[in-house]
């Protein structure tokens, strides 16, 4: 047999908790450059022989059910799984004993061509060879369907993956359901399918699939692997990615478990060599049993790619000459590469070009190996520097001639003991090897046959071992014949005897009684032992015995004209006419009835079939007999034989074919509860189940009769959630709002509708884990300060693509601004300052991943200028671009919006100095690679015009611009699909418009809030109104009245935030003539309108933020004595509890003034965390400080 990395015996006593093991591996050559030999090489690699055509079928988008010509292989393609019509052919292959990673073949293998990737799961059914199960002593419950596919994944649910993937070659285990005498599995791709059945002892892990992904933006560069790995015995698993530069040192990288049974790992940059890289997946269970994919060694890309030789593979970035994956992962990183190997020093084990890095630990793995001649083991080396993994290129040397060493792969040749030494620079370590003297179970040489009576012979022998006379074999293969059995060839053609005998330890006595024999007949026997890897002992010799004469030498007559009728999906009725004890005379004693999924046309085939237990008492000759055989599999062809037996054991002969196919039953649906997820603060936990019913169309099932239900399996401690808290819990797509941190385990169960098909409704279920990671509020810390002569002015903020938030603020009474970046892991990083003219307006945006753009209008000596300044992380503020404006014009207002694509839109109102000519709303566009455009006029008016607010959805490119153009209408322009729509009026007012805020969410829903006053100061009357645009309805809802005051209050200050179609708005009212201040904040659903308004007396400032799932937060200050000292509060809103109690521990200060700095929205990062920034001015002296806290 061929071992891949470690055999189960080799690795059983090793403890693998290794972060990185350096290996030198011999890769498997799976595909020849000669296309004509590719298929032959592949079939030999998979252990397949004797291919024959076995049917074809055509299918389109509607799907259907199809079978192979022999009826043993069934495919069900659901509707919607395909996007075009296709014709497929089916080939049937024989399989070698060692074909599959675990277990012995118990079915043919079937190949469906061409290879195809589906959009929905496709169901595969394979009928088991019940005769093989019987004479090998195996149970069908330990069966596994394996597949080999050359197709990548059709769909990806994780946007961080590239959409293009490829599958590692070799057999992959599929999630298998055993239904009686058939196995059912689902697949997303077509290729080759087979089945193997294990002994039921400790089974090796099953690698269900292995995919490698190409790095987006690079040239066919694998950068990430995922593997579906399970253990049949539910043992704990360690899964590793074996990788390395082609022909050089390799590493063993731990694969991290993700949702479900998926594991993933990234390829180290250092293994992405110019000539390619190696990949293999290794899974080890707690008892040492292991599996690999590919099974025969590492997979070398691009030489051994599924498409032989991929000429587009290139690990180098064309612009920088560095490793392309590193460049894409670190767009703003330090590219210093001291040794010129393409790996920047920050990620290079040997940045100085040394052949071996400094190490504190160097150890060969495994340290002790016991193996058999012909087996191979690949050694690896653990290399660490103070616990940090390092990549080395070790050399290996064998100490004697007990085997052959190629690289680090040692192949045992002769019995004995020896060692292998690993060396890298000054470091060495030695492994011990013991080579056993057998490669298969020992031959059974003392078999004896003892007649018992006229139809039974007892066999006795001494148990052999797994390795010669050591250990314990897995199975016995027992065969008999009336012809001499003298060698393996004659043993192969003899009749197999069904038994359930489990081998004992080597050296113990075994016995087995062979029944159902003919009287006074000489029988020859052979027994071969089989180990867990499929190795089988040899048979040489001759063992025979003769049954005694029967008291009655006349057998019952042959049963003529039997019939088989399927009664249900699980039962077939057999009908026949009774025969006599002697021919047609007398009454027989019993019936020997047997079944098989293979044809039964003779007595020898009947003898090896599975017995049907019955207690029938035969009737007189000519009477009608009937037996219903139950516990069958649906939609399966069964073959039967019926033989009458007299009191002496004589049996009637069997020489015909009797068969029936069970009826097709309602198949169970396939339920997928979706991927697990980590939910940030305030997010709703989204449940995205999927359902595939293979026979929904064939059974004319009514979808309205399906029963869908989500339920909690477990919730974290202190959680009060119950099943009724799951919203839309009777639909596949549901959600709930967590109330505490921790793991929530939920189950999705679906019961189908059998429709016109037979059988009861069937159910399937799946579970998913949602991890909620938020634990209240983090404490704030001062992150920046100013001199005591200045105060902080307005905050500008933008979130980048890596969960960081940039803050920029101007300093009042100074022509300058400062900035910094804050994230939940690294905290605050101070940035670079800027200086401006004394009078200026500004706006901040971010374009691409982290590039900040500051737009600014300056006035110096009554001369206006319009500028944009770019900030690049690590490089500071870059080139300033000054945009031309008309001579003598003023810049009345501006706004700038950046997008993920890198595009920037700068808006400004340009007015003549005398304000007599038309004032114009203009736009300038920046496109990467093109630069800034000329100004474009969006609107103009003869009266006063000013931009009030603007916002964008950075990902989609949609945007909204709200402005005032001299009348009593508030005007909005929407940008959709890169085109401006006609201007729309979204509200009206009387008096003076004071403030407007507008926000757009990721679904392009829009919310706007504005305030205006009537009357004269101090007798102002203030009004707050709200409008929103529902993107799904493509319609505005305008002029919603939120608040209206009497004459005792001044103007309003506004704050607004929106996510998932839910907006939070706040407005503060500053009292006049002795009236108190207060704040209100509202939650407005774009479906349900105004849902709640919260009133806070004595409130001085307020600012709101939101996160997906309806989560909201408001930060506010309360006016207390002395007149400028304020207390700081935060309140949170959740859909389960509404507005919570105020959190009062935000402000740790005394005798200080806390300010939100005219905040219009609390910053939130790409993970949904909300940041609360504020300034703190100490009246007793000292700096004004900037503070902030995350909502975690």
N, C-alpha and C positions, 0 to 999 in steps of 0.2 A: 504494500500500500504506500501511497505518497503522502507524507506529512507536509504541512504547509509552514506553519511557524512553530507550534509546539503540539505534540500529541497529547491526548488526555492523560496518558501515563506519565509523560514527561513533565507536564505542568501541574500535576495534581498537588504536589507538596509546596508549590510556590505561592508566596503572598505578593500579589501585584498591586502596589499602591504607588506607582512610579509616575512622576509628572512628565518625564521625557527620557527615553532610552535610545541611545545611539545604536544603529544597526547597519550592517552591510548586507544587503539582500540580493538574492538571485531572483530576477523577475521571471514571470511566466510569459512565454511567447505564445499568444493566443491566435494571432492573425498573421498570415503570411502576406507579403507584399504582392504575391501572385494571387489575384482574385479567384482563379479557378480552384485553388487549393484551400481557400478560406473556409468553405462549408465543411469539407472533410476534416479539416483541423479542428473546427468548432465542435463537430459531433463527437470526435474522439476525445476532446477535452471534457465534454459533458458525460462521457461514458455511454454513448448511444450507438446502436448498430442496427443493421437490417431494416432500413427505411422502406416503407411501402405506402403508396397512396391510399387514403382512407376517406375520400369524399371531398366535397366543396359546397359552398353556399354563397348566396348573394344577399346583401342586407343594405338598407338605407336608413335615413334618419328615424324611421318609425320603429326600428329594432326588430327583434324576433328571437325564436328559439330554434337551435340547429343541433344536429347530431352527426357524429362520425358514422361511416358506413357500417362499422361493427356494432354500433349502438352503445358503446361503452364510454363515450366522451360526449358531453353536452355543453353547449354554450348558450347563455341567455343574455341578449343585448337589450337593455331597456331603451325606451324611446328617449331621444335627446342625447344619447351617448355618442352619436356620430354626426358629423356635419356634411357628409356626402355619402353617396352610394359606393359600395366596395364589394368585390368578389374575393372570397378567401378560399384557400385550399387547405386540406388537412392531411398531414402525414403521420403515420404511426411508426414508432421506433421501439425496438427491444432495448433493454437496459442491462448494464453489467451490475454485478453485485455491489461494486464499490462506487456506483454512479453518484449517489447523493451524499450530502455532508453527514447525515445521520440516518441510521436505519437501513433496511433492506427494501428493494423495489417490490411493490405489491400491486403494480398495474403497468400497463404499457405507458410509454411517454407519447404525447401528441404535440405536433408542431402545427401552428396556424400561421399561414403566410398570406400576404406580407405582414411584416411587423407594423403595429398600429397603436397609436395613443388615443385613449378615449376621454370624453369629457365627463362621463359618469362611470361608476363601478360596473364591471361586467362580471357575470356569475359563471364559474367553471364547475362542472360536475364530472367526476371520474368514478366509474364503477370499479370496486376493488376486486382483485382475484382472490375469491374466498378459498380456493384450493391452496394457493400459495400461503395464505394466512394460516390455514389449518396444518399443513405438513411442516411449516417452519415454527409452529407453536407461538404465533404472534396474535395480538389482539388489535382489532381495527381502531380501537379508541386511541392508540398511540400513533395514528397516521398523520402525515403532514404532506400537503401539496407544495411542490417546489416549482419554480418557474425560472426560465432564463429569457431575458428580453434585451433587445438592443435599443429600445425606445427610451427617451427621457421622460420626465414628468410633463404632462399636458398642462396642468394648472398649478399655480403657486399661490398660497394664501399669505405668505410673508413677503411684503414688498421689499425687504432688505435683500432677498435673493435675486439673482439674475433670473430672467424668465427662461433661460436656456440651460438645460441640464443634460447629463448623460448618465447612463446606468453602468455600474461596474459589472464586468462579465462574471459569469458563474451562476450556480444555482442559488436562488433566493427563496427562503421559506415564506409561504403565504399564510395568513390567518385562516385556519382550517376548521370547518365544522364537520364532524363525523355523524352521518345519518345512516345508521345500520350498515349496509354494505356499500355505501358510496361516500365520497368526501366532496365537500362543497367549499369553494374559496372564491374570493373576488379579486379582480385585477383591473388595473388601469391601462394595461398594455397587452398586446398579443405577441406571442412567440412560441415557446416550448413549455409544456406542462407535464409533470410526472408526479408520482406519489411514492413515498417510502414510509415504512412502518417500523418503529423502534421497539426494542424489547420491553420497555417500561422501567428499566433500571435508571440510574442517573443519566439523563439525556443531555447532550451538548446544547449550548444555546443555539437559537435559530436566528440567522440574519435574514430578515425579510426582504430587504432591499438596500442597495447602496448607491447613492447618487453623488456625482461631483458637479460643481457649478462653475461656470465661467465668470470671471470678474468683469462687471460692466465697465465699458470704456477701455478695456485691454483687448489684446489680440489672442483670443482662444486660450486664455490663461486660467487653468483650474485654480480656485482659491479656497474652496469650502466643500466639505463633504457632510452628507447626512446619511444615517443608517437606521433602519427599523430593526430593533433587536429585542427578542423575547427569550424567556427560558421556560421550557415545558414543565419543569419542576418548580417553577416560581422561586428559584434560587436568586440570590443577589448577584449582580453582574458588574464586571468592569469591562468597558469597551474602549478600544484604542484605535487610533489611526496610525498605521505604519506608513511612513513616507520618507522620501529622500530624493536628492538629486540623482538623476540616472547614472548608475555606475559608481556612485560615491557614497559617503556616509549618509545614514538615514536616521530618523528619529521615530520614537513611539510617543504619540501625542494623546493624552486622555481626551476622550470624547464626552462632552457634557450632555446629560439627559435633558431633553426639552419636553414639550407636551407629549403625553401618551408614552409610547415606547420608542420615540425618535431620539437619536443621539446625533450630535454634530460637533465638528471641530474645524478650525481654519488651518490651512497649510502654512507653515512658517515661510517667511519670505526667502530664507536661505536655501530652501529645497527647490526653488523654482529656477532650475538650471537652464543654460542655453540649449542643452541637448534633450531636455525633458525632465520629468519627475516620476517618482514611483508612488503608488497608492495601494493600500490593502487595509481591510477592516478586521480587527481581532476582537473577539468576545470571549470572556472567561467567566465561568460561574464559580460559586463559592467552593465547589468540590473539585475544581481544577479542570473540568470538562471544557473544551474550547472549540470555537468554530472560526473560520476565516472566510473572507470574500475578497478576491477570488480564492478558490480552494487550493490552487496549485502554486501560489507564489504571488509576489507583488505584480501589480498592473502598471506597465510602463507607458506613460503618455508623453508625446503623441505617437510613438512608434507602434504601440499596441492598442491604439484607440479603436473605438467601435467603427469609426471610419479610418481604415489603415492609413497611417501617415497623415497627420493634419498639417498641411504646409503653412497654415496661418498662425501656428503657435509662436508666440514671441513674448518672453517675460519682461522685455525692456520697454520703458516709456520713451517714445520717439522724441519728445521735447527735452527731457532732462537726462536721458541715458541711465536713469535709475530704475530699480525694480518697479514695474507698472502698478502692481497691487499696492506697494507701499505709497506710491504717489497718490493713488486714489483714496487711500485710507488717511493720509496725512497731507491734505492740500496746503496746510499752513505750517507744516513741520520744518525742522532744520535739515536741509538736504546734504549736510557735510558727509562726504564719503572718503575717508582718509586713504583706504586701500584700493579704491576704485573697483570694488567688486559688485557695484550696483546696489548694495545694501547700506543705507546711511548708518553712521556710527551708532545712532540711538537704538538700532535694532540688530546690530552686528555683534556676534559672539567674539569675533576677532577683528575689531576695527583697525588694528594696526597691521593686519595682513599675516599674523602668525598662523602657523599650521595647526597649533593646538592652544586653546585658551588656558588660563590658570584655573586649576581645579582643586577642590577640597575633598572630593569623593570620586572614585573611579571603580566601577564594579561590573563584572561580566554577569549576564543573565541568560539562562539559568546557571546556578552554581553546580548543581549535580543533576546528571541526566542518566536515565535508564532507558535503553531503546533496543530495537531489534534490527538484525541485518536487513538492509534495504530501506529502513526508515531514515528520515532526515530531520534535522533540527537546525534552525537558524538562530545563532547567538546574537545578542544585543549587548550594548554597553551603556550603563547608567553613568552619565557625566554631569557633575554638579559643581558649582562654585558658590559656596556659602548658601546652599539650598536653591540656587538659581540654575535651571537647566541650561546646558551648553551643547552645541552641535560639534561633534568631533568626527574624524575619519579614522577609525581604529584599523589596525591590521590584525589578522588572526593566523595562528600557527598551531598545527596539531603535533603532539609530542611523539606519536608512534604510528604504526601502520594498521590500526584497527578499522580505519575508514578513510574516506576521501573528503578533503576540505576545499571548497570553491568559494572564495570570498569569506563570508561568515557562515555559509551553509555546510554543515557536516553531515555526510551520508555514511551510515554504518555499513561495514562490509563483512568483517569477521568477528567472532566472539572474542571478548577480552576486555581489558580496561585501559584507559588512557586519559588524555586531557587536551584541552584547547586553551591557548593563551591569547588574551586580547592585549594589544599594545597601542598606545597613542602618545607619541613623544616620550616623556620620562615615566609615564604611567603604565602599569601592567597589572593583570589580574587573571586567575586561572580557574577553569571549570573542569570538574571530573566527569568522565563518561564511562558507563558500563554498558557493554553490548551483549545482549542475551543471545542464546544459541538457536532460537527458533523464530520463525516469522508467521506461524499460524498455530492453531491448536494442535496438540499432538494427535497422531493417528490412533484410532481405536483398533487395537490388535488382539484383544482377548474376547471379542464378541462370541457368545454361544447362543444357540437356538435350541429350546427345549419344548417338545410338543406338549400341549396341555390336554387337548381332546381333538375331536374331528374337525373343529373350525377355529382353533386358537393355538398359537405358539408363543411362548414367552422368550424374550431376548434379555440376556444379562451381560453386563460388561463393566469395566472400570472407567470412571469418569476421567476424561482428559482435562488439561488446563487451558487457560487463555493463551499462554505461551508455552508450548510443549506440555510438560507435566506440572507447570506452575500456574496458579491462579484458578480461574473458573470461567468456562466457556459461557456464551450467551444463549445458544440454541442448539438443538439436535435436528438434523435432517434424517428422517427414517424412511427407507424405501424397501419394497419387496417385489419379487417377480417369480413366475414359474420357470423363467429362463435363468441360466447361471449368471451370477453377478461376480465378476472377478477383478474389475478395475473401475476407474472413475467413469469411463465412457458408458459401460453397461449399467453403472449405478445411476447415471443421469437419466437413462430412458426407463428406469423401473418406476413402479407406481408409488406415489408418496402416501404415507400413512399419517392421517390427522391425529395430533396428540397435543397435550398441554403440559408436557414434562419440562421442567426447568432444570438445567444442569446443576449438579452438585459440585462441590470443590474437588479439585483433582485428587485422585486416589480413592475416592469413595465409590461404593458399589451402586450401580444403576440397574433398573429393570423396567421392562415395558411389555405388556401383553398385546400382541397383534391379533385382532379379532376379524370376523367376517370372512374367514378363509374357507376354501372348499375341502371337503373330506378327502382323505387318502391322496393328498397332493403334495409334491415336493416343492417347497418354496425356498428361494435364496434371499438373503438379506444384506443390506449395507447400512451403516450409520456413519454420518460425518458430523463433526462438531464445527460450529461457526462462532467466531468471536464478535465483539462489538463493532469491529471495523469492517466486517464482511469477509474476513479471511476464513477459509474453510480447509479443514483437514483433508487428507487424501484417503482413498479406499483402495486397498490391495488385499487380495485373498478371496476365500470362498467359504461362506457360512450358510448352511442350509439345514432344513429339518422337514419331516413329512408329518402331516396331520394324520390322525388315526382314522380307520374306516368309520363311516357313519353307520349308526344302527339302521338308518334308512338311506339307501343309495339313490332313490328316485326323487328328483327335485320337483317342486311345484311347476306348473306350466307357465310359460311366458304370458305376461299380462298384455292382452291385445287391446288396441284402440283406446288407450287412456286419453283423457282430455284435461286441459288446464284452462281455467277461466279466472280472470282478474275480477275480484269483487270490490276492491277498494284500492286506495293508494298503498295499503299496507298488508293486503291479504289476497291470496290466490287459492281457489278451490280446485282440488284434484278429484276427478271422477274416473272410475274404472270398474270392470266386472271382476268379481272374486274368482280365483282359481282354487284348485284342490291342494291337498297335502302331497299326493303323488300324481303329478300331471293335473288332470281335472277330476281326480277322485279324492274323496275325503275333504277335510277342512284344514287349511294351513294354520300354523301357530301364531305368526306375527307378520308384520310388514317392515321391510327395510326401505325407508323412504329418504332420499337425499336430494339436496339442492346445490346449485352452483351458479355463479355468474358467467361461467364458461360452459361451452357445449358439453353435454353428456350423451355420448353415442355408443358406449360400450361398457362392459362390466368393469374393466380397469378404470375407466373414467368415473364410473359410479362409485367404485371403492374409495377413490381419493376425494370425493365430494363431501360436503358438510352434511352430517346426519340430521334429519328432522325428527325430533323426539315425538313419539306417539305411543298411545296405549291401546291401539285398536285391537279388537278381537275379530279375526277374519270371519266372514259369513260363508255360507255354503256356495260352492261353485255356481256361477251365473248370477249371483245376487249383486245388486248395485252397491258399490262402496264409494265413500266420499270422505275427504279430509280437507279442512281449511288450514293452510299454512299461513301463519301470522308473523308479526314482527319483521316484515320485509320493508325495503326502502321503496319509496314511491318512484314512479317513472323509470323502473329498472327491469330489464329482461332477466328472468330466472329460468334455469333449466332444471328439470327434475328427472329422477329415475325412481321406479316403484318395483320392488321385488318382494314376492311372497317367500316366507321362510317357514320350513317345517320344523318339527321338534328335534330333528337331528342337525339342524343348521344348514340344510341344503337350501339354496336360493334359486328362484326362477331366473332365467337369463334376461339380460337387458341389451337390446340392440336397435333402439330407435331414438328419435329426438322428441322430447316433450317440453314445451316452453310456453310462457305467457309473460306479458309485460304488465307490471302493476300500473294502476291509473295515476295520472299526474295530479298531485295534491297542491293545494295552496302553499306556495313557498314563503318562507319567513322573509320579512323586509330586512334591509340592512340599515342600521342606525349609526350615525356618527355624531357624537355630541359636540364636535368641533374642537379646535385647539384650545389648550389652556392659555391663560393670559395673566398678566400682572396689571392690576388696576391702580391707578394713581389716585390722589385725593379728589374726592367729589365726582369721579367718573362713575357712570352706571356700569355694571358688569354686563356686558353683552353676551348673550347665549345664542350661538349660531349653529343650530343642528342641521344635519342633512339626512335625507331619507331616500333610499333607492329600493324600490319594490320590483323584483325581477319579472313578476308575472302580472303586474298591474293591468297591462293592456290585454294580455291573453285571457285573463280572468274577468275582464270587464268590471274591474273593481271600482267602487264608488268612493272617491277621495273624501267625500263628506262623512263617510262612515269610519274613517280612520280615527283612532283615539290616540291623541298626543298628550303627553304629560311630563312636565319638569318637576322635580322634587329635590329637596335638600337631603343628601346622604349624611352630611355632617357640616356643622358651622363652628366658627371659633368660639372659644370660651367668652362668655358675656354677651354674645350676640343674641338678639331677641327675634331674629327673623324666623318665620315659618313659611310653609309652602305657599300660602296665600299672598305672601309678599313678592312672589315672582310674578311680574307683570307679563301678560300674554302667555301664561304658563301652558296653555293648551295649544300653542302653536310652536313651530320649529324655531322661530326667531323670537326669543323672549329676553327679558332683562330684569335685573333687580338692583337695588341700591344698598350696598353694604353699610352696616352700621358700626362695625369695628374692624380693626386690622386682623389679618390671619388668612387661613385657607378655607375656602368654601368649596365643598365637594358636592356636585349636583349630578343627578341621573336623568337622562332623557329616555323615556320608554314609549314605543309606538306599537300599537296593535293594528294590524291591517284589516282589510275587508276581503273575505275570500271570493266575493263576487260569484261568478258562475262556476268556479273551481270547487273541487271536493275538499273536505277537511274543514277544520275549525279555523277561526281567525288566529293568525300567528303573531308573535311579538318578538321584539328585539330591543335591547337597551344598551346604553353606553354611558360612561361617566366622564366628567371633565372637572378639573380643579381650577378655580379662580383664586389667585393670590392677591389680597388687598394690602397695599403697602402705604399706609399713612397713620401716623401716631400723634395726631394733634398738631400743635404749633411748636416750631423750634424757637429757641431764645434768640433774641436779636443781639447784635454786636455792632459797635461803631466801626464803619468801614472807611470813612473819609472825613476830613475836616477842613475848615477854612479859617482864615484869620478872623478875629473878633470884629473886624471892621466891615465884614460882608456877611450877607445872608444868602442861603440857597434860593435860587429862583425856581423856574418851572423845570420839572422832570420831563425828559423824553426817553422812551424806552423801545427796544426791539428785541425779540427772541431769535436766537440763531438755531441752526439745525442740530445742534449737539446739546440741547437742554440747558443752554446758557442764556442769560439775559443781559443785554447791554443797557446801561443807564448813562445818559448825558444830561447835565444840568448847567444852566447858566448861573452866574453869580451876580446877584443884584448889586447895583452901584459899581460894577466893574465890567470892562469890555472883554470878558473872557468866559470860558466854559471848561468844565472838567468831565471826565468819563471814567468808566470802569466796567468790569464784567463780573457777574455773580452766578454761580451754579451751586447745586445742592451738594456736590462732592468736594470741590476745591475751595468753595467760599468766594471771597472777594479778591479780584485782581485789579489793581489800579491801572488806569489807562493814561492816555496822553491828553494834555490840555490844549486849548486853542485860544487865540485872541481875535477880537472883532473890532469893527467900528463902534462908536458909542451908541448909535441907534440901529437896531437890527431886529429882524424877525427870522426865525429858523424853524426847520422841521427835520426829523431824522427818520431814516428807513434802512432796511437791510436788503441786499440783493444777492442772489446765489446762496451760498452756505453761511458765510460769516463776514461778508464785505459790507461795512457800514457806509452809508451815503448821507452827508449832512448838506442840506440846501439852506442857503442863507442870503438874505437881502440886507445890505448895509447902506447906511446913509452917512456920508462924510461931506460936510459943508454943502448940504442940500443936493448932493449928487448921489444918485442911487446906483447900486450895482447888484447883479444877480450871480451867485456863485454856487458851485457844487464841489464838495471836498470828499475824497474817498479815504476810508480807514481800512487798512489790511492788518489782521492780527499778526503780531510779531514784527511788523514793519512800521506801524504808526500811521499818522495822517500823511497822505500822499499828495499827488499833484492837484492843485486847485484849478478848476475850469471856470472861467468867467464867461457868462452867456451875454450876448449882445442884446441890448434893449434900445428902444427908440430914444433919441437924444432928448433930454429934458424930461423924460417920463419918470413917474413914480412907480414903485412896486408896492401895491396896496396890501397884498396878502399872498401867501404861497403855501404849497403843500407838495410833498414828494412821496411816491410810493414805489417800493422795490418788489421784485418777484423772484421766485425760485429759479426761473430761467435765466436770471441775470439782467433782465430788462428793467429799466427805470423810467418812470413817468413823472416829470416835474411840471406842476401847474402853478400859475401865478396870474394875478390881475395887474395889468399894466394900465396906468392912467396918465393923462397929460398933466403937467404941472399946474395948469390953470383949471383943470377939471371941466373944460368946456367941450372938448371933443369926446367921441365915444370911448368908454372904458371897455377893455377887452380881456376876456378869459382865455389864456393861451396855454398850450401844452408843448413841451419839448420831450422827445423820447430818446433814450439811450438803449442801443442794442449791442450785445457783445460781438466784437469783431467788426462792427460798423462804426460805432461812435454815436455822437449826439446829432439829432436831426435839427432842421430849421424849425422855428416856432410855427405852430398850427393854431388858428383861432377857433375856439370851441363855442364862444358866445360873445355878444357885445351889447352894450346898452348906452343910452345917452345920459343915464343917471348913475347914481352911486352903485358900485359893484364890489363885493368882497367874498372871498372863499371862506365858508364857515367851518367845513369839516370834510374829511376824505378818509377812506379806508379801502383795503383790498384783501382778497383771498390770495395769498402768495402762490399757492400751489396751482389753482385753476387759472389764475390770471384775471379773474373777474374783479371789478372795482366799482366804487360809487363815489360821486363828488357832489357835495351839497353847497349851494352858494346863494347869496342874496343879490338881487339885481335891481334894487330901487323901487320895487312895488311891494304889495302885501302878500306875495306868494313866496314860499320857500321852494326853491328849484333843485331838482336832483337830476344828475346824468348818470346812467349806468353803463359800464363797459362789460360787454358779454362777448365771448369768443373773439376778443381782440378788436371789437367794433363798438363805437359809441352809439347808443340808442338815442332817439329824440328826447329832449328835455321833458321832465314831468313835474307837475306841481304836487308836492306832498304835504302841504299845509298852508294855512293863512293866519294872519294876525292883524291886530290894530295896535297903534302906538309905536313902541320901539322894540325891535328884536335885539335881545342881549346876548344869547348864547345858543349854540347848536352843537350836538355831538351825533355822529353817525358811526355805526359798526356793521361789518359784514362777516358772517361765519363761513366755515368750510363748505357749507351747502349752498352758499350764495344767498342766504336769507339776510335781510337788511333791517336794522332798527335805527330809528332816529328820534331824538328827544330835543325839544327846544323850549325856550322861555322868552316871554316878552312882557313889557309893562305898559300900562296906561296911566295917565295922570301926571302930575308934577311932583318932584321930590319936595318934601319927604312923604307926600301922600300917594306914593306909588301903589298901584294895584297890580299884582303879579299873577301870571298864568303859566302853567307848564302843560305842554301837549306832547303827544307821542304818535308816531306813524311807523308802520312796518310793512315790509315787502316779503310775501311768502313765495319762495322760488317755485315750489311745486304747483302752486295755483297761478303763478305768474301775475300776481295782482297786489296792489297797494291797499292797505287799510289806513286811512288818514285821520288826523285831527282828533285823536282820542284824548279827552280831557283827563289829566292826572291830578291837577291841583289848581285851585284858584283862591287867592287870598283877598282880604280886605285892604284897607289903606294903611295898615299899621306895619307893613313889611316891605323891605327893599327887594332888590333884584336877586335872582337865583344863580347858584353855581351848580353846574351839571357834571354828572359822571355816568358812563354807559358801558356795558359789556354784553356780548352775546356769544352763545355756543349752542350747537344742536337745536337751533330754532327757539331758544329760550333766552330772553334778555333780562338783565338787571339794570335798573336805572336809579340814580339818586339825585336829589336836589336839596340845596341848603337855602334857608331863608334867613337873611340878616335883618334883625329887628331895627326899627327906627322909633324915635319918640318913646324910648323906654320899653318897647315891646321885646320879649325874649326871642333868642334865636331858636331854631329847631330844624331838624332834617327829616325827610321822608325818603324811603327807598322802596321800590316796587319790583315785583317779578311779573313779567309779561310773557305769555306763551303765544307764539305766532299762530297757534291753532285755537287757543281758548281765550285770548285777550288778557286783560289785567286779572291776575290771580290773587295777588296779595299786596298790601301796602303796609309798611311798618313805620311807625312814628316815633321819633327820638327827640324829646325836649332838650333844650339847652345845648343842642348840637351846633358846633361851629364849622366843621368841615366833614365831608364824607366822600368816600371813593369806593366803587364797586369793582369786583372781578368775577369771572365765571369760568367754569370748566365743563367739558362734555358730561352729559348725564343729568343736566338740570341743577348742578351744584353751583352755589353762589356764595360770595363773601363780601362783607362791607366793613371797611375800616373807617372810624370816625373819631373826632375829638369832642370833648365836653368842656364848656367854659366853666371854670371855677375861679375862686379868688386866689391870688390877686388877679387883676383883670386880664393879664396875658398868660397866666398859667393854665394849662389845659391837661385833662386826663385823656388817655388813649384807650380805645376799645375796639374789639373785633367781634363780629357776629357772623355765623355761618348758616347757610340754608341748605337743607337736603330734602328730597322729595318724600322721605319717610317721616321726618320729624318737624319739617318746616323750619322757621327761624329759631335757632338755638339761643341759649343764654349768652350774654356778652362775656367775652374773655377779657379779664382786666389786668393780666400780668404782662401786657406788652410794654408798658412804660415803666422803667425802673428808676425814673428820675424824680428829683424834687426841685422846686424853685426853677423850673425850666418851661420853655414854651415848645410844645410839640406841634409840628406843622406837616400837613400832607402836600404842601407846595402846589396848590391848585391842581391836584391830581385829577385826571379825567378817566383813567382806567388803571386798575392794579395790574402790573405785569404778570404774565403767565408764560411758562416755557413749553417746549414741544411735548413734554410728558404730562402736561395738564396741571403742574404745580403752580401755585399762586404765590407771588412775592409781594410783601408789603414793605415799601420803603417810606421813611419819614425823616424829617430833620429835627434836631434837638438843639435849641439855643439856651445855653446856660446863662441866666441873668447875673449870676455872681462872678462872671468873668470866664474866660476860656473860649475855645473854638466853638463854632457851630458845627455839629456833627451830623453825618449821614448814617442812619441806622437802617437795618432791614432784617426781615425774618421770612422764612419759607413756610408755607402751609404744606406739611409733609403728609 
